[in-house]
Amino acid sequence: MQSQDVAPRPAPDPRPGPVVDVEQAEAALVEHYPRLVRLAYLVLPPSLGRNRRVLTAHALTQRALPRGRTSGDASVLPAQKTAEGRDADPGYAYVRLRVLRTALEAGRPLTFRAWPKRAQLPPLLPQVWGLRLFPRSGGADELALDQRLSALSAPARAAYVLRGLERLADADVRRVLAAAGEEDPADALDEADEIEAKYGLLTSPEFDPCSLQARPPDLMRRRQHMKAALAAAAAVAVCGALLGLPGDGWGPDGAAAPSYAQNPSAQAALDPGKLTLVPAAAWQTSTRTDFSVWPARGTLTTDKALLRRALAVWARPGESVQVSATPGTPAGAPPGPPQLLYAGEVDQSRVVLLYDGLRIARYAEAKDGTQGAALDFARVDGATGAEANAVVLGRSDGNVRYLTAPWVRTAVVRDLLKSASGASGTSDSSGASGGTRLGRSADGVTEPFASPALQTGECRSWNALELTDRSGTRLTTDLGELTPAHLTSGRPGQPHEASAATWSPLACSLASVRGQGVRAVNAWQYARQPLPGASGTANWLCTRADTWRGGGTRVLAQFHAQGQPYGAVVAKAENVAACGAKDSHVLAGVLWKSGTGDWYLLAAGSKDTESIRATGGVVGSTEGNLLAVRAEQGAQAGLKGTLADGRSIGGLR
């Protein structure tokens, strides 16, 4: 549970940063090396183990030097300078930020979408062979604090350490975390508040990676590994010699044909003359509304050289090709000749869109003929209706441009944050209020408009694309994928098309699911609660983001008090059935401050919740699906609910 009051993310500091050269940074690093290594050690994930945490902390700190003169970040210097000179030293602020950023990167999980960052891999240097190094053990208090820190996320650990070790105020902590690339510093501070502020323990030997003890590793296991390695090397040498002898046997690729063989399917997939081209009017007589009936459009559909390059790069992307794929999307070659959706010039690029029944592949190369290309993949299996209404053609300068389906009649851009009342005084030519009519070419290419996919800082706007087709009006938004996510509302299992006004208080929460391969996001108001002290009412809503791959579903519970423009996220979960078609039940709570200054624990469950009980820091119970109990500021409580069928449910966290 979280408090409803959430501090906004600070805007970036407009002041130019001080110039930091390598000598100044080196002087700061040498002078404050033990402090910087301790900072890295505390922020690194405890799952690495104490030995690797020690070596990684030293490696990250030693790599914090710039390559030459560089501009520092004025936002990472504290607003309130202390008596210690390091707080006013731009060189120290620079290397501290570099150490913090790489320590946070080291805690992020590896993904197949991008190459791992150097900080995510074991350090090449320093290395100590035959010994295990770890800090000296502290007392029971230090052990308890280490266990509590290990339960926090990396940004929350960083917030706690910046508060305690660096003595930064919360505003400065937010600035430093934002400069280090964290999207929600306020959430990290809130999570850090869950741990008792025993900052003095951070300077103890338990967390000092510069004062170490040495012990041997598992000697018997090392001896066994050495014997196994020698035996494996001998076996490889023997097998290699045998495979080199004349006669039949498996080659390195098994039964696969050699790479130069004229494999019919592989050759057909690379032949632009065998691309599937759907007639322009096929969609008008088809009962299907998916990508299989999209015609080939664009001014370069007959450019065989361009199409051949696109197919060849898809099959064998070279080192200069930037390849990206949404989670769960295979990036291999097409199984056969794909379908051509588009080939034409978009801004400063030549773009080709291809479809193989499972994926959309977007190939882009520069019009000026410079080397390199981009290849993007997204799953679209089973896409139909709103999910097959648009595909991203290009992004530039924070804007996005779409190719719309041939059956789309109108396109309107709406800022969801300005749609609470359903109107903002403007209207498009179709009479719909609160939006801007989006121009399109004869091929269905839209004009560019501001995309929320890459926006950072405080959430001040969130554009959605409203497309009207032959079945009605659909609301979608760009979440960084090739296809926009479909926004719906209604009870799980029975969603319907959503209006912009429905999503207005919830739009900013969509930032938490960007780049996750989201197919659709549904919003459901599952309860309405009168607020204590006749303070009006509040709506309880849950949003569920379903993905193309099935897994990775994210659920958010949100509390929207009357008179507030936006809802507050009070609970979140991943890969749960709650708020979904298989299990629509949901229970969540929030600490809420009334106008008279009194604090309450408010909780709500879906309609078939017969009772709710609060335990822990707040004790209370109620019959029905709404709970309001007096509480103390910062209290921690657990929630349990009983459904009409006798089942128990826990509060979403």
Sequence and secondary structure as in RCSB ss.txt:
>XXXX:A:sequence
MQSQDVAPRPAPDPRPGPVVDVEQAEAALVEHYPRLVRLAYLVLPPSLGRNRRVLTAHALTQRALPRGRTSGDAS
VLPAQKTAEGRDADPGYAYVRLRVLRTALEAGRPLTFRAWPKRAQLPPLLPQVWGLRLFPRSGGADELALDQRLS
ALSAPARAAYVLRGLERLADADVRRVLAAAGEEDPADALDEADEIEAKYGLLTSPEFDPCSLQARPPDLMRRRQH
MKAALAAAAAVAVCGALLGLPGDGWGPDGAAAPSYAQNPSAQAALDPGKLTLVPAAAWQTSTRTDFSVWPARGTL
TTDKALLRRALAVWARPGESVQVSATPGTPAGAPPGPPQLLYAGEVDQSRVVLLYDGLRIARYAEAKDGTQGAAL
DFARVDGATGAEANAVVLGRSDGNVRYLTAPWVRTAVVRDLLKSASGASGTSDSSGASGGTRLGRSADGVTEPFA
SPALQTGECRSWNALELTDRSGTRLTTDLGELTPAHLTSGRPGQPHEASAATWSPLACSLASVRGQGVRAVNAWQ
YARQPLPGASGTANWLCTRADTWRGGGTRVLAQFHAQGQPYGAVVAKAENVAACGAKDSHVLAGVLWKSGTGDWY
LLAAGSKDTESIRATGGVVGSTEGNLLAVRAEQGAQAGLKGTLADGRSIGGLR
>XXXX:A:secstr
  BS          S   EE HHHHHHHHHHTHHHHHHHHHHHS GGG HHHHHHHHHHHHHT S SS EE  GG
GS SS  SSGGGG HHHHHHHHHHHHHHHHHTS   TTS   GGGS  SSS  SS EEEE    HHHHHHHHHHH
TS HHHHHHHHHHHTS   HHHHHHHHHHTT S HHHHHHHHTTS   GGGGGSGGG TTSEEEE   HHHHHHH
HHHHHHHHHHHHHHHHHHTSSS    TTTTS  TTS  HHHHHHT GGG B   TTHHHH S  SGGG   BSTT
TT HHHHHHHHHHHHS  TTEEEEE TT   S  SS  EEEEEEEETTEEEEEEE SSEEEEEEEETT  S EEE
EEEE TT  GGGGSEEEEEEETTEEEEEE TT  EEEEEEGGG TTS  S B TTS BSEEE  B TTSBB  EE
 SSS  SS    EEEEEEETTEEEEEE SSSSS EEEEESSTTS EE  HHHHGGGGGGGGGGTTS EEEEEEEE
EEEEE GGG  EEEEEEEEEEETTS   EEEEEEEETT SS EEEEEEES  TTSSS    EEEEEEE TTS EE
EEEEE TTEEEEEEEETS EEEESSEEEEEE TT  EEEEEEETTS EEE   
